[in-house]
């Protein structure tokens, strides 16, 4: 029986996959459930399994090929069974060679012109005043492609440049001042780029910043780590524990924006931003509001390690209800984070620094930390976000509140 090997959707948001390595070769016997290949998805490296038994008769996508979900990448059949003649599903994308370290060469002489010159785009001089008539969409597309609209012919009313005019025009390659390298986007980086556009464009962000006294939290962390049993507690572990506890009190912030409705969650599934070589991924600590500080510390380290090894399963990085992003370890005192849709909020954690402050009428130096919350205004109002941050601040400044 012929079994088509399809590029499966190995993650909920996957649209295409990159075949990293075939673990079976043409002519190998396979049984249902055997791992045929390793595939790079938009989140992790996953295994592509056989859905039938027989012999791997054909491989239709080579190592390194990027293939759309649903495409046929191989065929499993009996050794003497007739199989369909199918085209190759994809080809590996080669990395272009670096440009030579020298200035751009002058234009070739007429006798050195290519035998099939490309059709030049008509040049259109800019009108008096310097403004080119173009639709907003055409202007945005031109900006993304690096096109000079003054050199594009408009086919719209009155010579207005529209979408189809930009689509049919190639941007001129910029002159290289030195050596450079063009690198194809990984599946993860493509997804990050797509989701950032989906977030910053449609979502009406607003930001709330508070400064927190971390002296007592630092003392508590030092005391816990001095016990010597269990994992070392980081400041990020403490922040995640506090944020989870605060979200349980402020259900309005533990929510998703879905078209036509807001979904409020009873449980807190906390997404934590983890930097990996290719970008950023947000593994999820489920039921974080029910877990102890030690449990959160242990799980956070395990998830971060699996994320860096690209071994997370879809269940480990989907379903978060709120996010925490920490750049304090990079000596960043303050930043704003982009909301991870459909979540309605994220907190950005800065570094802990010693600052001069007035306490009880006296000037003293204390450990301080800035925390900024990014809110989706469709879900969270200003007062709602401020009340949530007040709870976070109170708990961090009085960590014994967590044991009540």
N, C-alpha and C positions, 0 to 999 in steps of 0.2 A: 504494500500500500504506500502510495506517495504521500509524504508529509512535507509541507512547505515550512521552512524555518523563517519566521517573521521577526523583524525588529520590533520587539514588544515594548510597550510603555512600562518601563521598569520603575518609574516614579510618577507621582500624580501630575506633575507639570511638564513631563518630558514630551518634546515634539520631534526630536531626532536624537540619534545616538552615534557615538564614534566607536567602531570596532577596534579595540586596542590589540587583542591577540586571539587568534583562533586556537583553542586548546585541542580540537579535533581536526584532522586533515582529511582530504578527500580519500575515500577508500576505507576509513576507519569504521568499525562497527560501533553502533551506539544503541543505548536503550533509553526508554522514556525517563526523563529526570537527569540524564547525564549533562554535565556542564559542557557546552559547545564552545563558548567564547566569553571573553571579558569585554564588557561594554562600558564606556564612560558616558554617564547620563549627565543631566544638568546639575546633579547634586553629589554623586558618588560613583565609584566603580562597582558595577553589578555583574551578576552572572547570567548569561543567556542559556537557558536549558532546552533540551530536546523535548518535543511534545509527542514524539513517536519513536518507534524502534526500527532498526534496519542498518543500512550503510549510508554514511554521508557521501552521497554521489557527486554533489556539486557545491562549490563555494562561489557565491555570486557577488560577494563584497570582500575586498582584500583587507588585510590589516591596515589600519589607519583611515579607512573610508568612513565618512559621515553619511548616515542613512536616515531617511525619514521613518518615523514610526509607521508600521504597517507594511513596509517594503519587504520583499522576499530576499533574504540574504543567503539562503542555502536550500538544498533539497535532500531529504532522507527517503530512501526507497530500498526495495529488495535488490540484490546484486544484478539480476538479469531483467529487472522491470524497466519498461520504457518510461522515460521521464521527459517532461516538456522542455523545450529549448527556450530558456528565459534569458533576457539581457542582464548584463552586470548591473547590480543595484547601486553602486557608488564607486568612487575612486578616491584614494588617499590624497589629501591636500598637502602638497609639497611646500616647504618653507622657502620663500624666495631668497635668492642670494643677496648678500649685503652689497650696497652700492660701493663702487670704488672710491677711495679717499682722494678725490680730485675734483676740481670744479666741473660743472656741467659743460659738455662739449658744445661747440657752436653748431648751428644747423648745418645739415649736410648740403653739399652742392647739388644742383638740379640733376646731374647725371647719376647721383647716388640715391635718388629717390626710390622707394619701394615700387615693385611692379604693380601692386594693387593698392593705390593710396586710398585711405579712408575718405568718405564723403565729409567735407568740412561743414560745420554748422555755420549758417549765415550770421555775420556779425551785425549787430544792431547798435548804432551809436546811442548813447544816453541822451534823452531829451534835454532841452534847455532847463537849467535849474538842477540837473544832475539826478533827478529821481526817476527810477524806472517803474512803469506801471506793471504791477504783479499782484496776484492774489496772495493772501496771508499764508495759505498752504504752500504755494510755490516758493515764497520767500523762506519759509522754514526748511523745505526740502533742499533748496539751494544752499542754505547755510550749513546744513548737515553734510552736504556733498562737497563743499568748498567751491561752489560755482559762482562766477561773476555774472549776475543777471544782465548786466549791460551788454553782454555778448551772446544773449539768448534771444532768438526770434519768438515773438509772442503770437499765438494763434487765436487768442480770445478777442472779445469785442474791443475795437479800437486799438488793436495790437497789444492788449493786456497779456502778460505771461501767466499761464495757468499750469496746472499739474502735469498735463501730458507733455508740455514743452520741456519741463525740467527732467521728466523721466527719459526723454529721448536724447538728453545731452550728457556727455561724459565730462567730468571735471578734469581740468588740466593738472597733470602731476606736478607737485611743487618741486622747485629746484632744490636739490640736496646740497647743503653746505659742507657735508662730510659724510662719513660712513653712517649707515642706518640699517635697521632690520625690521621688516614687517612680520609680525607674528599673528598667525590665525587665532581667533578667539576659541578658547576652550568652551565646552558645553556649559560649564558653571558660569564663566564670565558672560556668555551670551544671555543666560537667564538673569544674572545680576543686572545687566544693562537694561533688559526688557522690564524687569520689575521696578527699577528705579524710575523709569519713564512712567510706568503705571502708578507709582506712588506720588512722586513730586508734582506731576501734572494734574491729575484729577483730585487728589486729596488736599483739602484746605488745611494745611498745617498751621498750628501756632505753638509757641514755645514758652515754657515756664521754668525759671531757674531759681534754685534755693542754695544757700550755703549752710553746711552742716558741721557742727562741732563733733569731731571724731575722737576726742580724748578718751572717753569711756569705752567706745568700741575698740580702740587700740589696746586699752588695758585688758578688756575681756578677751580679745584675740590672743594676747600674750599669755594670759593665764591658761586659756584652753590648750594652747600649743605646748605649754610647759608640762602638761600632764603626760605627754609622750605616748598616749595610746590613740590609735585611729589616725586619720589623715590630718595633715597640716591644714589649718583653717586660714583662708585668704580673706582679705577685705571684700573681694568680689563675692565670696560665699556668703558673708554676712549681709551684704547689700541684697543679694538674691533672696535670702531668707526673709529679710524685712519687707522687700517689695511684694513677695508672695503673701505674707501675712496682711499687709496693707490692702492688697487687692481683694482679699476675702471680706474686708470691711467696706470696701468701695466697689461694689459690683458694677457700677456704671462705667468704670474704667476697664473692667475685665470683659471686653466685648469685641465683637466683629461688626464691621459695616458690610451688609449685604444689600444689593440693589432692592430697594423697596422695604427694607426692615433692618432692625438692629438686633443682633443675637447676643444676649447676656448669658454668661457662663456661671454656673455654680462652682465648678472646680477651676483651680488655677493651674494652667499648663504653661510654664515659664520658658520662653525661648531665650537662649543666650547666644550672643554673637561670638563666633570663633573665627579668627583669621587663619586661613590656610594659604599655601603658596599661590593658588589660582584665584583667590578672592575671599569670599566670606560665606559662611553657612551658619544656620541657627538651629542647632540641636535643641530638643525640648525636654525639660525636666517635668514629667507629668505629676500631677497632684502635689506640686511643690509646697502648697499651703499646709499639707498634712505631714510633711517630712521634717525631720530634725535637721539642725545645722550640719551635723556630721554626715547624715544621709545625702544632703545636698552637695556637700564638699566631695564626697566619694563619687557620686553620680556625675557631677560636673567634670571631674577629671577623666572619668572613663569615656564620657561622650566627646570631650575635647580631643582625646587621643584617637578615638575612632574616626572623628571628623578629619583630623590631619592625615590619617591613613586612607581616607576616602572609602571607609568601610561602613558608613552609616546606612541603615535600612530606611525606607520611606517612613515607617512608623516612628523613627527616632528624630525626624526633622520636620514633621508636619503636625498640624493641629495645635500650635501654640496660640495662647490667648492674649499674651502680652510679652514684650521683649525687654531685655537688659543688654546694653552695649557698654563695655568698659575699655577705655584707652588710657587709664591712669598709669598702667605699667609702662607706657611709652612717654611718660612725663607730659601728658596733655592735661592741662588744668580744666579746660572747658571746651565743649563742642556740642553741636546739635546733631541728633541722629535722624535718619529717614525712617518713617513708619514702614513696617513690613505688612502690607495688606494681606488678608482682610482685617488684621489686628487694628485697634483704634489708638494704641499708644505704645511708646517706647521710652525708656529712661537712659540717658547718656551719663556715664559716671567718669568724672575726672580724677586726677591724682590727688593724693593727700599731701598738703603742704603746710608748713608752719607759718602762721601769720600773727602779727601783733593785733590783739583785740582788747577791748575793754570789758572786764568781768568784775562785777560788784564794785565798780568805780575805780578799779585798778587796771593798769596796762600790763598785759602779760602775753606770752607767745603760746599759741595753742594749735593743735592739728585741725585743719579745716579741709573740707571737701565740697566741691560744687557738683550739683546734680541737676540736669536739665531734662525735662519731660517734653517730648513732642506729642501733640494731641491732634487727632482727627476731629475738627470742629463739628462735623456732622453727627458725632457721637458724644464727645466730651466738651462741655462748656468750660469757660475759664474758671469759674468758682468750683466746679466739680474737680478739675485737675488740681487746683490749688489746695483743696481739702485733702485730696489723696497725698500730695507732697507734704502737707503738714503732718500727716500720720507717719509717713516714712521718716521725716526729720525727727519727730518725737521718739520713735523707736530706736533710731540709730544713736541719738543722744542719750537714750536711757535703755541700753540693750537688755536690762533685766525685765523690761516689759514683755519680752518674747517668751518668758517662762510662765507668765500668768495664764 
